[in-house]
């Protein structure tokens, strides 16, 4: 139940990103659900590999390169899906920042709604 609620909230967060920033467009709530799923899949499977491969650059930039990796995941997801569009890398960077902030708020809310035992 917790996973489904989190998925729905992240899809709503993606719609909020599209509403707040004109460089990101989502066609429908269904497209937002698919995009949230794909973003979660990319962040689970691809992000650790990219973080490991770019570790020297991440260390030199004191972790700021992780924002670039997040933007790449956002951009790749938009490139793969048809109902989710990002106009460019700058839009992906800003969209991923807003989406990450929403994700942090959702995680705090989920922890309060479904406390760990």
N, CA, C and O of each residue as an XYZ file, in Angstrom:
468
protein
N       0.825     -1.191      0.000
C       0.000      0.000      0.000
C       0.876      1.265      0.000
O       0.592      2.238     -0.697
N       1.936      1.218      0.793
C       2.831      2.370      0.901
C       3.483      2.698     -0.444
O       3.636      3.868     -0.792
N       3.863      1.672     -1.193
C       4.513      1.881     -2.487
C       3.544      2.507     -3.485
O       3.923      3.392     -4.252
N       2.299      2.050     -3.474
C       1.304      2.589     -4.408
C       0.989      4.045     -4.100
O       0.875      4.862     -5.013
N       0.848      4.374     -2.822
C       0.584      5.769     -2.434
C       1.764      6.658     -2.823
O       1.571      7.764     -3.329
N       2.977      6.178     -2.588
C       4.168      6.958     -2.949
C       4.246      7.167     -4.452
O       4.595      8.255     -4.911
N       3.926      6.140     -5.217
C       3.942      6.226     -6.677
C       2.921      7.246     -7.172
O       3.220      8.046     -8.059
N       1.727      7.218     -6.606
C       0.687      8.190     -6.991
C       1.107      9.614     -6.630
O       0.887     10.546     -7.404
N       1.706      9.778     -5.464
C       2.160     11.107     -5.056
C       3.313     11.608     -5.922
O       3.381     12.799     -6.226
N       4.208     10.726     -6.319
C       5.299     11.135     -7.207
C       4.782     11.482     -8.603
O       5.322     12.373     -9.259
N       3.750     10.790     -9.054
C       3.125     11.148    -10.332
C       2.479     12.525    -10.233
O       2.575     13.330    -11.160
N       1.818     12.795     -9.103
C       1.234     14.126     -8.888
C       2.331     15.185     -8.807
O       2.148     16.307     -9.280
N       3.470     14.834     -8.210
C       4.602     15.771     -8.143
C       5.124     16.078     -9.537
O       5.530     17.207     -9.812
N       5.117     15.099    -10.409
C       5.557     15.324    -11.785
C       4.598     16.272    -12.508
O       5.027     17.111    -13.301
N       3.319     16.137    -12.235
C       2.348     17.093    -12.793
C       2.577     18.494    -12.225
O       2.420     19.487    -12.936
N       2.946     18.572    -10.954
C       3.259     19.867    -10.344
C       4.481     20.494    -10.996
O       4.504     21.702    -11.231
N       5.490     19.696    -11.289
C       6.684     20.204    -11.976
C       6.294     20.767    -13.335
O       6.752     21.842    -13.724
N       5.447     20.038    -14.056
C       5.005     20.505    -15.376
C       4.187     21.784    -15.267
O       4.228     22.626    -16.164
N       3.450     21.933    -14.181
C       2.654     23.139    -13.973
C       3.540     24.330    -13.604
O       3.310     25.448    -14.065
N       4.550     24.084    -12.774
C       5.397     25.175    -12.292
C       6.437     25.633    -13.305
O       6.780     26.814    -13.360
N       6.939     24.697    -14.108
C       8.030     25.036    -15.023
C       7.615     24.726    -16.458
O       7.284     23.581    -16.766
N       7.626     25.716    -17.335
C       7.131     25.498    -18.707
C       8.039     24.625    -19.582
O       7.613     24.212    -20.660
N       9.251     24.335    -19.163
C      10.142     23.494    -19.948
C       9.838     22.018    -19.831
O      10.396     21.205    -20.568
N       8.950     21.660    -18.903
C       8.556     20.266    -18.691
C       7.071     20.153    -18.996
O       6.273     20.965    -18.530
N       6.697     19.136    -19.788
C       5.292     18.937    -20.143
C       4.909     17.476    -19.910
O       5.644     16.558    -20.273
N       3.751     17.289    -19.301
C       3.186     15.951    -19.090
C       1.769     15.983    -19.643
O       0.986     16.867    -19.294
N       1.434     15.027    -20.502
C       0.148     15.048    -21.184
C      -1.036     14.701    -20.294
O      -2.096     15.314    -20.423
N      -0.882     13.726    -19.386
C      -1.999     13.281    -18.561
C      -1.470     12.671    -17.268
O      -0.264     12.500    -17.085
N      -2.405     12.349    -16.377
C      -2.001     11.712    -15.132
C      -1.460     10.308    -15.397
O      -0.546      9.856    -14.707
N      -2.013      9.627    -16.378
C      -1.506      8.307    -16.753
C      -0.071      8.389    -17.242
O       0.768      7.561    -16.886
N       0.204      9.399    -18.063
C       1.580      9.595    -18.532
C       2.499      9.942    -17.367
O       3.659      9.531    -17.350
N       1.993     10.693    -16.396
C       2.783     11.031    -15.214
C       3.068      9.783    -14.380
O       4.155      9.650    -13.818
N       2.099      8.869    -14.297
C       2.329      7.629    -13.548
C       3.398      6.774    -14.221
O       4.265      6.215    -13.549
N       3.336      6.673    -15.546
C       4.337      5.903    -16.272
C       5.707      6.575    -16.135
O       6.716      5.898    -15.934
N       5.740      7.905    -16.243
C       7.003      8.637    -16.121
C       7.597      8.490    -14.716
O       8.808      8.327    -14.570
N       6.752      8.546    -13.689
C       7.246      8.362    -12.318
C       7.810      6.956    -12.139
O       8.816      6.773    -11.453
N       7.168      5.966    -12.751
C       7.668      4.598    -12.675
C       9.020      4.467    -13.389
O       9.953      3.863    -12.860
N       9.112      5.034    -14.584
C      10.353      4.958    -15.352
C      11.474      5.720    -14.647
O      12.613      5.255    -14.616
N      11.157      6.891    -14.080
C      12.167      7.635    -13.320
C      12.666      6.819    -12.134
O      13.866      6.783    -11.863
N      11.759      6.172    -11.434
C      12.162      5.315    -10.324
C      13.010      4.145    -10.777
O      13.974      3.772    -10.109
N      12.654      3.566    -11.911
C      13.421      2.459    -12.469
C      14.824      2.913    -12.882
O      15.810      2.239    -12.582
N      14.910      4.054    -13.570
C      16.215      4.580    -13.969
C      17.069      4.918    -12.756
O      18.267      4.634    -12.731
N      16.442      5.531    -11.742
C      17.203      5.898    -10.552
C      17.665      4.668     -9.768
O      18.684      4.714     -9.079
N      16.922      3.583     -9.873
C      17.312      2.364     -9.181
C      18.393      1.597     -9.939
O      19.319      1.059     -9.331
N      18.276      1.547    -11.258
C      19.184      0.708    -12.048
C      20.379      1.460    -12.631
O      21.508      0.978    -12.545
N      20.150      2.630    -13.221
C      21.208      3.338    -13.929
C      22.001      4.310    -13.055
O      23.210      4.461    -13.229
N      21.328      4.956    -12.133
C      21.985      5.989    -11.329
C      23.196      5.472    -10.555
O      24.231      6.139    -10.557
N      23.118      4.306     -9.890
C      24.315      3.838     -9.173
C      25.509      3.595    -10.098
O      26.652      3.845     -9.718
N      25.246      3.113    -11.297
C      26.331      2.877    -12.255
C      26.946      4.208    -12.676
O      28.169      4.340    -12.728
N      26.098      5.196    -12.976
C      26.609      6.512    -13.375
C      27.368      7.192    -12.240
O      28.392      7.835    -12.472
N      26.871      7.051    -11.023
C      27.563      7.646     -9.872
C      28.938      7.009     -9.703
O      29.918      7.703     -9.430
N      29.011      5.713     -9.863
C      30.300      5.030     -9.733
C      31.262      5.427    -10.852
O      32.446      5.649    -10.599
N      30.765      5.518    -12.079
C      31.622      5.882    -13.207
C      32.114      7.329    -13.142
O      33.205      7.643    -13.619
N      31.313      8.195    -12.555
C      31.672      9.618    -12.495
C      32.169     10.029    -11.108
O      32.175     11.216    -10.781
N      32.580      9.075    -10.305
C      33.025      9.374     -8.943
C      34.153     10.401     -8.880
O      34.094     11.286     -8.026
N      35.175     10.336     -9.730
C      36.223     11.369     -9.655
C      35.689     12.782     -9.910
O      36.061     13.728     -9.216
N      34.826     12.913    -10.901
C      34.246     14.232    -11.199
C      33.355     14.690    -10.048
O      33.343     15.870     -9.699
N      32.617     13.763     -9.466
C      31.744     14.099     -8.337
C      32.569     14.560     -7.138
O      32.187     15.504     -6.446
N      33.673     13.913     -6.898
C      34.533     14.324     -5.782
C      35.165     15.689     -6.036
O      35.244     16.515     -5.127
N      35.614     15.928     -7.266
C      36.226     17.221     -7.598
C      35.216     18.359     -7.456
O      35.563     19.446     -6.995
N      33.973     18.110     -7.851
C      32.946     19.159     -7.772
C      32.225     19.164     -6.430
O      31.217     19.852     -6.263
N      32.742     18.396     -5.475
C      32.169     18.317     -4.123
C      30.708     17.886     -4.133
O      29.901     18.379     -3.345
N      30.375     16.965     -5.028
C      29.033     16.407     -5.085
C      28.061     17.124     -5.994
O      26.945     16.646     -6.200
N      28.453     18.256     -6.542
C      27.530     19.002     -7.400
C      27.230     18.283     -8.711
O      26.206     18.551     -9.339
N      28.101     17.382     -9.129
C      27.861     16.640    -10.364
C      26.674     15.688    -10.226
O      26.129     15.233    -11.232
N      26.269     15.383     -8.997
C      25.086     14.548     -8.793
C      23.831     15.220     -9.338
O      22.896     14.537     -9.755
N      23.802     16.551     -9.339
C      22.679     17.263     -9.956
C      22.624     16.992    -11.452
O      21.543     16.870    -12.028
N      23.781     16.900    -12.072
C      23.851     16.596    -13.503
C      23.350     15.172    -13.758
O      22.637     14.930    -14.732
N      23.716     14.245    -12.898
C      23.253     12.866    -13.048
C      21.734     12.797    -12.901
O      21.069     12.102    -13.669
N      21.181     13.515    -11.915
C      19.725     13.559    -11.758
C      19.058     14.141    -12.993
O      18.025     13.640    -13.438
N      19.638     15.191    -13.546
C      19.083     15.800    -14.747
C      19.146     14.831    -15.926
O      18.219     14.776    -16.734
N      20.231     14.068    -16.026
C      20.330     13.078    -17.093
C      19.256     12.001    -16.971
O      18.689     11.580    -17.980
N      18.972     11.553    -15.763
C      17.909     10.570    -15.564
C      16.557     11.145    -15.977
O      15.751     10.456    -16.602
N      16.314     12.392    -15.631
C      15.072     13.086    -15.982
C      14.976     13.221    -17.502
O      13.923     12.975    -18.090
N      16.076     13.610    -18.125
C      16.112     13.806    -19.577
C      15.952     12.478    -20.318
O      15.232     12.412    -21.315
N      16.612     11.423    -19.845
C      16.483     10.106    -20.469
C      15.056      9.594    -20.381
O      14.536      9.031    -21.345
N      14.418      9.784    -19.230
C      13.036      9.334    -19.074
C      12.117     10.080    -20.045
O      11.223      9.479    -20.641
N      12.335     11.375    -20.200
C      11.515     12.149    -21.135
C      11.786     11.733    -22.570
O      10.885     11.766    -23.408
N      13.009     11.345    -22.857
C      13.359     10.922    -24.213
C      12.725      9.574    -24.561
O      12.353      9.341    -25.712
N      12.601      8.695    -23.580
C      12.055      7.354    -23.797
C      10.528      7.377    -23.903
O       9.953      6.613    -24.678
N       9.874      8.236    -23.140
C       8.417      8.250    -23.063
C       7.810      9.280    -24.012
O       8.433     10.294    -24.327
N       6.586      9.005    -24.464
C       5.954      9.928    -25.409
C       5.081     10.975    -24.721
O       4.924     12.065    -25.270
N       4.514     10.707    -23.567
C       3.642     11.668    -22.900
C       4.356     12.600    -21.944
O       3.716     13.398    -21.258
N       5.668     12.508    -21.892
C       6.484     13.291    -20.959
C       7.593     13.942    -21.772
O       8.421     13.249    -22.363
N       7.612     15.286    -21.806
C       8.562     16.015    -22.646
C       9.358     17.025    -21.826
O       8.828     17.678    -20.926
N      10.642     17.137    -22.159
C      11.533     18.127    -21.574
C      12.204     18.845    -22.731
O      12.701     18.199    -23.654
N      12.227     20.186    -22.695
C      12.718     20.946    -23.844
C      14.232     20.900    -24.018
O      14.715     21.087    -25.135
N      14.976     20.666    -22.984
C      16.431     20.627    -23.098
C      17.064     20.254    -21.782
O      16.372     19.932    -20.815
N      18.400     20.297    -21.745
C      19.108     19.889    -20.535
C      18.854     20.849    -19.373
O      18.720     20.410    -18.231
N      18.787     22.148    -19.648
C      18.517     23.119    -18.578
C      17.141     22.871    -17.977
O      16.968     22.952    -16.761
N      16.167     22.570    -18.822
C      14.825     22.254    -18.325
C      14.845     20.959    -17.516
O      14.144     20.836    -16.512
N      15.650     20.000    -17.957
C      15.773     18.749    -17.204
C      16.415     18.989    -15.846
O      16.020     18.376    -14.854
N      17.401     19.878    -15.794
C      18.064     20.192    -14.533
C      17.104     20.862    -13.557
O      17.011     20.459    -12.397
N      16.400     21.867    -14.018
C      15.449     22.564    -13.148
C      14.286     21.648    -12.772
O      13.856     21.626    -11.619
N      13.782     20.897    -13.740
C      12.690     19.961    -13.459
C      13.090     18.890    -12.470
O      12.305     18.531    -11.592
N      14.303     18.375    -12.599
C      14.753     17.343    -11.661
C      14.959     17.908    -10.264
O      14.737     17.209     -9.275
N      15.383     19.167    -10.170
C      15.523     19.796     -8.849
C      14.171     19.946     -8.169
O      14.032     19.632     -6.986
N      13.174     20.424     -8.907
C      11.829     20.575     -8.340
C      11.258     19.207     -7.974
O      10.664     19.039     -6.909
N      11.440     18.236     -8.861
C      10.935     16.881     -8.614
C      11.610     16.254     -7.389
O      10.952     15.563     -6.611
N      12.904     16.485     -7.212
C      13.619     15.958     -6.049
C      13.122     16.595     -4.757
O      12.965     15.914     -3.744
N      12.876     17.903     -4.795
C      12.330     18.573     -3.606
C      10.959     18.015     -3.251
O      10.659     17.776     -2.081
N      10.131     17.810     -4.270
C       8.817     17.218     -4.025
C       8.965     15.808     -3.465
O       8.223     15.409     -2.567
N       9.924     15.054     -3.998
C      10.168     13.698     -3.508
C      10.590     13.669     -2.050
O      10.197     12.771     -1.305
N      11.391     14.650     -1.636
C      11.792     14.715     -0.229
C      10.588     15.011      0.668
O      10.443     14.412      1.733
N       9.734     15.927      0.240
C       8.519     16.240      1.009
C       7.618     15.011      1.088
O       7.055     14.717      2.142
N       7.483     14.295     -0.027
C       6.668     13.082     -0.052
C       7.239     12.025      0.882
O       6.486     11.351      1.586
N       8.556     11.871      0.899
C       9.180     10.883      1.785
C       8.922     11.204      3.257
O       8.662     10.303      4.054
N       8.994     12.477      3.616
C       8.709     12.870      5.002
C       7.241     12.609      5.331
O       6.924     12.106      6.410
N       6.348     12.947      4.406
C       4.919     12.715      4.631
C       4.620     11.221      4.732
O       3.803     10.805      5.554
N       5.275     10.416      3.903
C       5.045      8.972      3.937
C       5.541      8.372      5.250
O       4.930      7.444      5.781
N       6.632      8.893      5.766
C       7.151      8.398      7.039
C       6.190      8.714      8.183
O       6.071      7.949      9.140
N       5.510      9.847      8.070
C       4.541     10.198      9.119
C       3.221      9.428      8.958
O       2.576      9.082      9.948
N       2.827      9.163      7.707
C       1.598      8.408      7.472
C       1.765      6.927      7.774
O       0.880      6.297      8.353
N       2.909      6.376      7.375
C       3.193      4.965      7.562
C       4.471      4.823      8.394
O       5.537      4.557      7.839
N       4.378      4.996      9.715
C       5.601      4.926     10.527
C       6.197      3.518     10.530
O       5.474      2.523     10.495
N       7.532      3.456     10.572
C       8.237      2.171     10.632
C       8.110      1.582     12.010
O       8.050      2.299     13.008
N       8.071      0.270     12.054
C       7.922     -0.391     13.364
C       9.263     -0.780     13.911
O       9.344     -1.346     15.001
